[in-house]
């Protein structure tokens, strides 16, 4: 792979990593703006297809989607480099927060800087939904799939809703026999080594973790930590928010149930989850914070190692599964039944995006007696800037951060 010819793409990934707020729902809008509209790395249909495929896999869907964009350009080597550039800024920031929490005991961080970040992210979500609506919802059946996915997502609060709705949508769209593959194309080679490595690491991590626990190894916690986060990355569906209950059980409730002290407090865990919402990049970067906090009693060196181990462990299994399953999917999609299902997948993803925007906006207005009109204004302004201007997305993010900083300075002066 020639790195030189991919430098412009990697620069775009870097700026995307620094400005992609709002979790996977907000990320899809930023991807559409950066890689579809501005750079033309792929079409809207391809972006929706990639995102739909990643919704059916365990792990961070937005991370897997941007890796697939990189794979299209430069194969697995570029995808791995893209993963590093995408994850590193957020993981570094969250790791730093773990040191600040433990050594300086920072609990009350000024959040006015990020005052407009969440409503801004909602604007990105609605922009993505509106943009993709035109290309993926073209007739009555796809309108029904989109609305059904939207309603079910709003009513059923489970990470399993995403893969299940996608499967049903694919079945519904198969009732038409008009859409068939234009050409079979060349089958993609499938590398089974990624599947064997995934299983081998899973087994070895489990054996080492259990052995360390039984024999009371002095530094058994680092082995336990790797196994915990590797398991999380292997089985978590529904994005970074699904990690919270898993980590709460593993590091807070489970030790207490065995008569031991919790590895970190629920307050610290929730504080870290709140902070990651204001940090650009993958929500899974909260693992860097939790890994650091869990290892903090052993000193700063082990705490630093905990940040690294947790981050590597949680992203590794989903990456190996992606490299193994995507070539299989590309081969299967050339069959008529899979090809027809793609129309249903894409329409369902648009429904997911609309539902995400609604849920995020509702979360901004939890007080039923006082509607926050400022949040609504930020959403509308952000949507209009994206829809009707050519202002780059990073500058829109920067503008809202500056507005938040100005509000903070005004409050401090009063």
C-alpha positions in Angstrom: 0.0 0.0 0.0 1.3 3.4 -1.0 0.7 5.7 2.0 1.5 8.9 0.0 -1.5 8.7 -2.2 -3.8 8.1 0.8 -2.6 11.1 2.8 -5.5 13.3 1.8 -7.9 10.6 2.9 -6.1 10.1 6.2 -6.2 13.8 6.8 -9.9 13.8 6.3 -10.2 10.9 8.8 -8.1 12.8 11.3 -10.4 15.9 11.1 -13.4 13.7 11.2 -12.1 12.1 14.4 -11.6 15.6 16.0 -15.1 16.8 15.1 -17.4 13.8 15.1 -19.6 14.4 18.1 -22.9 12.8 19.0 -22.1 9.1 19.0 -22.9 6.7 16.1 -26.1 8.6 15.3 -24.3 11.8 14.8 -21.3 10.2 13.2 -23.3 9.0 10.2 -24.3 12.6 9.3 -20.6 13.6 9.6 -19.6 10.7 7.4 -22.1 11.7 4.8 -20.9 15.3 4.8 -17.2 14.4 4.7 -16.8 11.2 2.7 -19.9 11.3 0.4 -20.5 15.0 -0.3 -17.1 16.6 0.0 -14.6 13.8 -0.9 -16.8 11.5 -3.0 -15.1 8.4 -1.5 -18.3 6.5 -1.9 -22.0 7.0 -2.7 -24.9 7.5 -0.3 -26.1 4.0 -1.2 -22.8 2.5 -0.3 -22.6 4.4 3.0 -26.1 3.1 4.0 -25.2 -0.4 2.9 -21.9 -0.3 5.0 -23.8 1.1 8.0 -26.6 -1.5 7.7 -24.0 -4.3 7.5 -22.1 -3.0 10.6 -25.4 -2.7 12.5 -25.7 -6.5 12.4 -22.2 -7.0 13.8 -21.0 -6.7 17.4 -18.9 -3.8 18.3 -18.7 -0.1 17.4 -20.8 0.4 14.2 -19.5 3.8 13.3 -15.9 2.6 13.7 -16.5 -0.4 11.5 -18.3 1.8 8.9 -15.3 4.2 8.5 -13.0 1.2 8.3 -15.1 -0.2 5.4 -14.7 3.2 3.6 -10.9 2.9 4.1 -11.0 -0.8 2.9 -12.7 0.3 -0.3 -9.8 2.7 -1.0 -6.8 0.8 0.2 -7.7 -2.6 1.6 -7.0 -3.9 5.1 -3.7 -2.0 5.7 -5.4 1.4 5.1 -8.4 0.2 7.3 -6.1 -0.5 10.2 -4.3 2.8 9.8 -7.7 4.5 9.7 -8.8 2.7 12.8 -5.7 4.0 14.7 -6.3 7.6 13.6 -10.0 7.4 14.4 -9.6 5.9 17.8 -6.4 7.5 19.2 -7.7 11.1 19.8 -10.8 10.1 21.8 -9.0 7.3 23.7 -6.1 9.7 24.6 -8.6 12.3 25.9 -10.6 9.8 28.0 -7.3 8.2 29.3 -6.2 11.7 30.5 -9.6 12.1 32.2 -8.9 8.9 34.2 -5.7 10.5 35.6 -7.5 13.7 36.4 -10.2 11.9 38.2 -7.9 9.8 40.3 -5.0 12.2 41.1 -6.7 15.6 41.1 -10.2 14.4 42.0 -11.9 16.5 39.3 -15.6 15.9 39.7 -17.1 19.3 38.6 -15.7 20.0 35.1 -17.0 23.1 33.4 -19.4 21.8 30.7 -20.5 25.1 29.2 -17.8 24.7 26.5 -19.9 21.7 25.3 -23.2 23.4 25.9 -24.3 23.3 22.3 -22.6 20.0 21.2 -25.5 17.7 21.8 -28.2 19.8 20.0 -25.6 20.4 17.2 -25.2 16.6 16.9 -29.0 16.2 16.6 -28.8 18.6 13.7 -26.3 16.4 12.0 -28.5 13.4 12.6 -31.6 15.0 11.0 -29.4 16.2 8.1 -28.2 12.7 7.5 -31.7 11.3 7.6 -33.1 13.9 5.2 -30.2 13.4 2.8 -30.5 9.7 2.7 -34.2 9.7 2.5 -34.2 10.8 -1.1 -31.9 8.0 -2.3 -33.2 5.1 -0.3 -37.0 5.6 0.2 -38.5 5.7 -3.3 -41.8 3.8 -3.2 -44.5 2.7 -0.8 -42.8 -0.5 0.5 -39.6 1.4 1.5 -41.7 4.2 3.1 -43.4 1.5 5.2 -40.1 -0.1 6.1 -38.6 3.3 7.1 -41.6 4.3 9.2 -41.8 0.8 10.8 -38.1 0.9 11.8 -38.6 4.4 13.2 -41.6 3.4 15.3 -40.1 0.1 16.6 -36.9 1.8 17.5 -38.7 4.4 19.5 -40.9 1.8 21.3 -38.5 -1.1 21.9 -35.4 -0.2 23.9 -33.1 -3.1 23.2 -29.8 -3.4 21.3 -31.3 -6.5 19.5 -33.8 -4.3 17.8 -31.3 -3.2 15.1 -30.3 -6.6 13.7 -33.8 -8.0 14.0 -35.4 -5.1 12.2 -32.8 -5.3 9.5 -33.5 -9.0 8.9 -37.3 -8.4 8.7 -36.8 -5.4 6.4 -34.7 -7.6 4.1 -37.4 -10.2 4.0 -40.1 -7.6 3.2 -38.1 -6.1 0.3 -37.6 -9.6 -1.2 -41.3 -9.8 -2.2 -40.3 -7.9 -5.4 -38.6 -9.8 -8.2 -37.7 -6.7 -10.2 -34.3 -6.0 -8.5 -31.6 -8.4 -9.5 -27.8 -8.1 -9.7 -26.6 -6.6 -12.9 -23.4 -8.7 -12.9 -21.9 -11.4 -10.7 -18.5 -9.8 -10.5 -15.4 -11.6 -9.1 -15.8 -13.4 -5.8 -13.9 -11.8 -2.9 -11.3 -14.0 -1.2 -12.3 -14.9 2.4 -9.5 -15.0 5.0 -10.4 -17.6 7.6 -7.4 -16.6 9.7 -9.3 -13.7 11.2 -12.0 -16.0 12.5 -9.5 -18.4 14.0 -7.5 -15.6 15.5 -10.7 -14.2 17.1 -11.5 -17.5 18.6 -7.9 -18.3 19.7 -7.5 -14.9 21.5 -10.9 -15.3 23.1 -10.0 -18.8 24.5 -6.4 -17.8 25.6 -7.7 -14.6 27.3 -10.3 -16.5 29.2 -7.8 -19.2 30.4 -5.2 -16.6 31.5 -7.8 -14.5 33.3 -9.2 -17.5 35.2 -5.8 -18.9 36.0 -4.7 -15.5 37.3 -7.7 -15.3 39.5 -7.5 -18.8 40.9 -3.8 -18.6 41.6 -3.9 -15.0 42.8 -1.3 -13.7 40.5 0.1 -10.4 41.7 -0.9 -8.5 38.6 -4.0 -10.6 37.8 -6.1 -7.6 37.3 -4.5 -6.7 34.0 -5.3 -10.2 32.6 -8.8 -9.9 33.9 -9.1 -6.5 32.3 -8.1 -7.7 28.9 -10.5 -10.6 29.0 -13.4 -8.4 30.2 -13.0 -5.8 27.4 -12.3 -8.4 24.7 -15.6 -10.1 25.8 -17.4 -6.8 25.7 -16.2 -6.1 22.2 -17.2 -9.6 21.1 -20.8 -9.5 22.2 -22.0 -5.9 22.6 -24.7 -4.8 20.1 -26.3 -1.4 19.9 -23.3 0.9 20.3 -21.3 2.3 23.1 -24.4 3.0 25.3 -24.8 -0.8 25.7 -21.4 -1.0 27.3 -22.6 1.0 30.4 -24.7 -1.8 32.0 -22.1 -4.4 31.1 -19.3 -2.4 32.8 -21.5 -1.5 35.7 -22.1 -5.2 36.4 -18.5 -6.3 35.8 -16.7 -3.7 37.7 -19.2 -2.5 40.3 -21.9 -5.1 41.1 -20.0 -8.4 40.6 -17.1 -7.6 43.0 -19.6 -6.6 45.6 -21.6 -9.8 45.1 -18.4 -11.7 45.9 -17.8 -9.7 49.1 -15.0 -7.6 47.5 -14.6 -3.9 47.0 -15.9 -2.5 43.7 -13.1 -1.9 41.1 -14.5 1.6 40.5 -17.5 3.5 41.8 -20.8 3.8 39.9 -20.4 7.6 40.2 -17.0 7.5 38.4 -18.4 5.2 35.8 -21.4 7.5 35.1 -19.1 10.6 35.2 -16.9 9.0 32.5 -20.0 8.1 30.4 -21.1 11.7 30.6 -17.7 13.0 29.6 -17.5 10.7 26.6 -20.6 12.3 25.2 -18.7 15.6 24.9 -15.6 14.0 23.3 -15.4 13.6 19.6 -14.8 10.1 18.2 -16.1 6.7 19.2 -18.2 6.3 22.3 -16.2 3.0 22.9 -13.3 5.3 24.0 -14.9 5.3 27.4 -13.0 1.9 27.8 -9.8 3.9 28.0 -11.2 5.8 30.9 -12.5 2.7 32.7 -9.4 0.7 32.1 -7.3 3.5 33.6 -9.6 3.9 36.6 -9.6 0.1 37.3 -5.8 0.0 37.3 -5.2 3.3 39.0 -4.5 1.8 42.5 -1.4 0.1 41.2 0.3 3.4 40.2 0.4 5.6 37.1 2.4 3.1 35.0 -0.2 0.4 35.4 -2.9 3.0 35.0 -1.5 4.0 31.6 -1.2 0.3 30.7 -4.8 -0.2 31.7 -5.9 2.6 29.3 -4.1 0.9 26.4 -5.1 -2.7 27.2 -8.8 -1.8 27.6 -8.8 0.1 24.3 -7.0 -2.5 22.3 -9.1 -5.3 23.8 -12.5 -3.8 23.0 -11.7 -2.8 19.4 -9.8 -6.0 18.4 -12.6 -8.6 18.2 -15.0 -6.4 16.1 -12.1 -5.6 13.8 -11.3 -9.3 13.1 -15.0 -10.2 12.7 -15.3 -7.3 10.2 -12.4 -8.5 8.1 -13.7 -12.0 8.1 -17.4 -11.4 7.4 -17.4 -8.5 4.9 -15.9 -10.5 2.0 -18.5 -13.2 2.7 -21.2 -10.6 2.6 -19.8 -9.2 -0.6 -20.0 -12.6 -2.2 -23.5 -13.3 -0.9 -24.9 -9.9 -1.9 -24.5 -10.9 -5.6 -27.3 -13.4 -5.2 -30.7 -12.1 -5.9 -32.2 -12.7 -2.4 -29.4 -10.6 -0.8 -29.4 -8.0 -3.5 -33.1 -7.4 -3.1 -32.7 -7.3 0.7 -30.3 -4.3 0.4 -33.2 -2.0 -0.5 -35.0 -2.9 2.8 -31.7 -2.6 4.8 -31.2 0.9 3.5 -34.7 2.1 4.2 -34.5 0.6 7.7 -31.3 2.4 8.4 -32.9 5.7 7.4 -35.7 4.9 9.9 -33.0 4.2 12.6 -31.4 7.6 11.9 -34.7 9.5 12.2 -35.5 7.6 15.4 -32.0 8.4 16.8 -32.5 12.1 16.2 -35.9 12.1 17.9 -34.6 10.2 21.0 -31.5 12.5 21.3 -33.7 15.6 21.0 -36.1 14.2 23.7 -33.1 13.6 26.0 -32.2 17.3 25.7 -35.6 18.3 27.1 -36.1 16.0 30.0 -37.9 18.8 32.0 -41.6 18.5 31.0 -42.4 21.9 32.5 -39.8 23.9 30.6 -39.0 23.3 27.0 -35.5 24.4 26.0 -36.1 26.6 22.9 -32.3 27.2 22.6 -31.7 23.5 21.9 -34.3 23.6 19.2 -32.7 26.7 17.6 -29.3 25.0 17.6 -30.8 22.0 15.9 -32.5 24.1 13.2 -29.5 26.3 12.6 -27.1 23.3 12.3 -29.5 21.5 9.9 -29.8 24.7 7.7 -26.0 25.3 7.7 -25.5 21.7 6.5 -28.4 21.7 4.0 -28.1 25.1 2.4 -24.4 26.1 2.7 -21.0 24.6 1.9 -19.4 25.4 5.2 -17.2 22.4 6.2 -18.5 20.4 9.1 -15.4 21.0 11.3 -16.0 24.7 11.2 -19.6 24.3 12.2 -18.5 22.2 15.2 -15.9 24.8 16.1 -18.4 27.6 15.9 -20.7 25.9 18.4 -17.7 25.2 20.7 -16.8 28.9 20.6 -20.4 29.9 21.4 -20.3 27.5 24.4 -17.0 29.1 25.5 -18.5 32.6 25.2 -21.5 31.5 27.3 -19.1 30.1 29.9 -17.2 33.4 30.1 -20.4 35.4 30.4 -21.6 33.2 33.3 -18.3 33.5 35.1 -18.4 37.3 34.8 -21.9 37.6 36.3 
